């Protein structure tokens, strides 16, 4: 049976009790001193469909703990991990994965080096902060937060604690978006003046708010966590014993801001990357939109936003279809889910074939391209900054929040200082933080600075 000795435990032991001549196995690819022990926090659709397998497949990492408030999901994740490793072991079994209902118990395990957070959005900031304070490196699903203030706290605590952080968005890893940004950054469309992005239209079919008994095995109060107390209904949480169904919480503002942030953190990250502004933001925003007025779901059902950057570039973001388009004085490039451009290549369209076939030469700007999990693992080993650290993830999500705040103020035109992270409007500044945290989960107080 395999064990999960961590790098930390190995280094402590090696300084005290190991013989002068060490077995050769300790210097191999799977040496305990090199293996990164990973804890999975959240075992739902995103974790099981996208986030778990890359950590299982990478020889440098070993998943040694899983956590979920739903007992059925927790048991399924634990079995999946142990069956995966068991199928690759000499005797066909492996029992080295612990299971936790409370993420704080997982964070208390000194042998865990890093965590993957795949929970509902309202937990992202507080879990990331507590993980950093517990000495863990963090890979966290986007969007990172439900307010601009939360994002700033996450970015600052990662810096102060010296933790490696990766915003878990895969779009910079995709060939089409990477290619578009390299073309823009190297002047193939001339001087950039306009960016257009879009997110999918939200779906509200099947909405119901009928109160229901809390299912056996679901720790509903722990699921709510920092969010306000509310009666249980399946459309508030996630489908029971169904790992693929879209959860209802994604359409409730206590837990998620909806498509404006959910998909916006993908496409607007690409906009920021292409504009070379991913560690800052726009200086002006104006947006209009309509919130869905249902019996339970209440995120935006439509919106349009306009931003202006200090370099004069304007960004137009709206609900319609997922795309990003860069326009310059010598042409344009675009990537969207259903590309219909005249000159299409690997999902990229452009105003001319010359732009599409352009070669990025020596000495020009080359952008890093690798999978988000590989980037995270590489940086855990090297202690370098990831391609999308907490600062980048925070700045990307802020783009979405800026529009959200303008809409909540009736379409107000707002000036934004990306350095101070303050508006010229006090009513808008009051919306920089979430209005309520339940049961002592306020991240300001948890940090204790």
SVG drawing of the C-alpha trace seen along z (x, -y; Angstrom):
<svg xmlns="http://www.w3.org/2000/svg" viewBox="-43 -61 70 69">
<polyline fill="none" stroke="black" stroke-width="0.4" points="0.0,0.0 1.3,-3.4 1.8,-6.1 1.7,-9.9 4.8,-11.2 4.9,-14.9 7.9,-17.0 7.8,-18.7 7.8,-15.5 10.6,-14.0 12.8,-17.1 12.2,-17.0 13.0,-13.2 16.0,-13.4 17.7,-15.9 17.5,-13.6 17.4,-9.9 18.2,-8.9 21.4,-6.8 24.3,-8.2 23.5,-6.0 19.9,-6.5 17.9,-4.0 17.8,-4.9 14.0,-5.1 14.1,-8.3 15.7,-10.1 13.3,-9.1 10.3,-10.9 8.1,-9.8 10.5,-10.6 8.6,-11.8 10.8,-14.9 9.5,-15.9 5.9,-14.8 3.3,-17.5 0.4,-16.3 -2.9,-17.9 -6.2,-18.3 -9.4,-18.7 -11.9,-21.0 -15.2,-20.6 -16.0,-17.4 -18.9,-18.5 -19.3,-18.8 -16.2,-21.0 -13.9,-19.0 -14.8,-15.6 -15.2,-16.8 -12.1,-19.0 -10.0,-19.5 -9.2,-16.2 -7.8,-14.1 -4.9,-16.4 -3.6,-16.1 -4.0,-12.4 -2.2,-12.1 0.8,-14.3 3.7,-12.2 4.7,-15.2 1.4,-15.3 -0.5,-12.9 -4.1,-13.6 -4.2,-12.6 -7.4,-14.2 -10.9,-15.2 -13.5,-17.4 -17.2,-18.0 -20.3,-18.8 -22.3,-16.2 -21.5,-12.7 -22.4,-11.1 -20.0,-13.3 -17.4,-12.9 -17.5,-9.1 -17.5,-9.1 -14.4,-11.3 -12.5,-9.2 -13.3,-6.0 -12.3,-7.6 -8.9,-8.7 -8.2,-5.3 -9.4,-3.3 -7.2,-5.5 -4.0,-4.9 -5.0,-1.4 -5.2,-0.6 -1.6,-1.7 -0.2,0.1 1.5,3.5 -1.2,5.1 -4.2,3.2 -5.2,1.3 -4.4,-2.0 -6.0,-3.5 -4.2,-6.7 -6.9,-9.3 -8.6,-10.9 -12.1,-12.3 -13.3,-15.5 -16.7,-17.2 -15.1,-20.4 -12.4,-22.0 -10.7,-23.3 -9.9,-19.7 -8.2,-19.2 -6.2,-22.4 -5.0,-21.2 -3.2,-18.3 0.5,-19.3 1.3,-16.8 -0.9,-18.6 1.2,-21.0 -1.5,-22.5 -5.2,-22.6 -7.6,-22.8 -10.7,-24.8 -13.8,-23.8 -16.6,-25.0 -19.5,-27.4 -18.2,-30.9 -19.3,-32.3 -16.6,-30.1 -13.7,-30.9 -12.2,-34.0 -12.4,-32.7 -11.1,-29.3 -8.2,-30.7 -7.3,-33.0 -7.4,-30.3 -5.5,-27.9 -2.7,-30.5 -2.6,-31.1 -2.3,-27.3 0.8,-27.3 -0.9,-25.8 -0.4,-26.8 -3.7,-27.4 -5.4,-26.7 -8.9,-28.1 -11.7,-28.1 -12.8,-31.3 -14.3,-33.7 -12.2,-34.3 -14.6,-36.4 -18.1,-37.9 -16.7,-41.5 -13.8,-43.6 -12.7,-43.9 -12.6,-40.2 -10.4,-39.9 -8.0,-42.5 -7.8,-40.6 -7.0,-37.3 -4.3,-38.9 -2.7,-40.6 -2.7,-37.5 -1.0,-35.4 1.8,-37.9 2.1,-38.3 2.1,-34.5 4.4,-33.8 2.0,-31.3 1.8,-30.2 -1.7,-30.9 -3.3,-30.0 -6.6,-31.3 -8.1,-28.2 -9.2,-29.4 -8.1,-27.4 -8.6,-30.0 -4.9,-31.1 -4.1,-27.5 -6.2,-27.3 -4.4,-27.7 -6.9,-30.2 -6.9,-32.7 -3.2,-32.4 -2.6,-33.0 -5.0,-36.0 -3.2,-37.7 0.2,-37.2 -1.0,-38.7 -2.3,-41.8 0.6,-42.2 3.0,-42.1 1.2,-44.8 -0.3,-42.6 -3.6,-44.6 -1.8,-47.9 -2.6,-50.1 -5.3,-48.5 -8.3,-50.8 -11.3,-48.5 -12.0,-45.2 -15.4,-43.4 -16.2,-40.5 -19.4,-38.5 -20.7,-35.8 -23.5,-33.2 -27.1,-34.0 -28.3,-32.8 -30.8,-30.0 -33.7,-30.1 -35.8,-27.2 -37.0,-24.8 -36.9,-27.5 -38.7,-26.5 -38.3,-27.6 -40.5,-25.1 -39.0,-24.4 -37.8,-20.8 -36.4,-18.6 -32.6,-18.7 -31.4,-15.5 -29.6,-12.9 -25.9,-13.3 -25.9,-17.0 -24.5,-19.3 -26.6,-22.2 -25.7,-24.7 -22.0,-24.2 -22.8,-24.5 -24.4,-28.0 -21.3,-29.0 -20.9,-32.8 -24.1,-33.3 -27.4,-34.3 -29.7,-31.7 -32.2,-30.4 -34.6,-27.4 -33.3,-24.4 -34.5,-23.7 -32.7,-21.6 -32.6,-24.6 -30.6,-26.5 -27.8,-24.0 -27.1,-21.2 -28.9,-18.2 -28.8,-15.3 -26.7,-12.2 -26.0,-13.8 -22.5,-15.0 -23.2,-16.5 -26.3,-18.6 -25.9,-22.4 -26.4,-23.6 -29.0,-26.2 -26.6,-28.3 -25.0,-29.6 -28.1,-31.8 -28.4,-33.2 -26.5,-36.3 -25.9,-35.1 -23.6,-32.5 -22.6,-33.6 -22.9,-36.7 -24.1,-34.8 -22.8,-34.7 -21.4,-38.3 -18.6,-36.9 -18.8,-33.2 -18.0,-33.4 -16.8,-37.0 -13.7,-35.9 -12.7,-33.8 -13.2,-36.2 -12.3,-39.4 -9.1,-37.7 -8.2,-37.3 -9.1,-41.0 -6.8,-42.0 -4.0,-39.7 -4.2,-41.1 -4.3,-44.7 -1.3,-44.0 -3.4,-45.3 -3.9,-42.2 -2.4,-43.7 -4.5,-46.9 -7.8,-47.8 -10.0,-50.4 -10.5,-53.9 -14.1,-54.3 -17.2,-52.1 -20.9,-52.5 -23.3,-49.6 -27.0,-48.8 -28.8,-45.5 -31.8,-43.7 -31.8,-41.3 -34.0,-38.2 -37.0,-38.6 -37.9,-35.0 -39.0,-33.2 -35.4,-32.1 -32.9,-32.9 -31.9,-36.6 -28.7,-37.1 -28.5,-39.3 -30.6,-38.2 -29.1,-40.8 -26.5,-43.5 -24.2,-45.8 -21.1,-47.5 -18.5,-50.0 -15.1,-50.6 -12.3,-52.9 -8.6,-52.3 -5.9,-54.9 -4.3,-53.9 -7.4,-55.0 -8.6,-51.4 -12.3,-50.9 -13.8,-47.5 -17.4,-46.6 -18.8,-43.6 -22.3,-42.2 -24.4,-39.1 -24.9,-37.2 -22.4,-34.7 -18.9,-33.9 -16.2,-35.7 -13.4,-38.2 -12.5,-40.6 -9.5,-42.9 -9.8,-45.9 -6.8,-48.0 -6.1,-50.6 -4.8,-47.9 -7.3,-45.1 -8.9,-42.8 -8.7,-39.3 -11.5,-37.4 -12.1,-34.1 -15.6,-32.8 -17.2,-29.5 -18.8,-29.3 -16.4,-31.0 -17.8,-32.3 -15.0,-34.5 -13.8,-34.8 -10.3,-33.5 -10.7,-31.0 -7.8,-29.1 -8.0,-27.0 -10.9,-29.1 -9.3,-32.4 -10.7,-34.7 -9.1,-37.9 -9.6,-40.8 -7.0,-39.4 -5.2,-36.1 -1.9,-37.9 -2.7,-38.5 -3.7,-34.9 -0.5,-33.5 1.8,-36.0 4.8,-34.4 5.9,-35.6 9.6,-36.0 12.7,-36.0 12.8,-39.0 9.0,-39.5 6.6,-39.1 6.0,-35.4 3.3,-34.5 3.5,-31.4 1.2,-28.6 0.6,-25.5 -2.3,-23.9 -3.5,-25.7 -2.7,-22.7 0.7,-22.2 1.4,-25.9 0.3,-25.7 2.4,-22.5 5.5,-24.0 5.3,-27.1 4.7,-25.1 8.0,-23.4 9.9,-26.6 8.1,-29.1 7.7,-31.4 4.6,-33.4 1.9,-31.6 0.5,-32.9 -2.8,-33.9 -1.9,-34.6 -4.3,-36.1 -3.6,-39.6 -4.5,-38.8 -7.6,-36.8 -8.7,-39.6 -8.2,-42.3 -10.1,-40.1 -13.1,-39.6 -13.0,-43.3 -13.9,-44.1 -17.1,-42.2 -17.8,-43.7 -17.4,-47.2 -20.2,-46.7 -22.3,-45.0 -22.0,-48.0 -22.8,-50.4 -26.0,-48.4 -27.0,-48.3 -26.7,-52.1 -29.1,-52.5 -26.5,-52.6 -24.3,-55.2 -21.2,-56.4 -18.3,-55.8 -14.7,-56.8 -12.4,-54.1 -8.9,-54.4 -7.4,-51.0 -4.4,-51.9 -6.5,-52.8 -9.4,-50.6 -11.9,-53.3 -14.7,-55.1 -15.4,-58.8 -18.8,-57.9 -19.4,-57.1 -22.6,-55.1 -20.5,-52.9 -17.7,-52.6 -20.2,-51.1 -20.8,-48.2 -17.1,-47.2 -17.7,-44.8 -20.3,-42.1 -23.0,-43.4 -23.2,-40.4 -21.2,-37.5 -22.7,-34.8 -21.2,-32.9 -17.9,-34.8 -16.8,-34.2 -15.9,-37.9 -12.5,-37.6 -11.3,-40.9 -11.7,-39.5 -10.3,-36.1 -7.1,-37.7 -6.8,-39.7 -4.5,-42.4"/>
</svg>
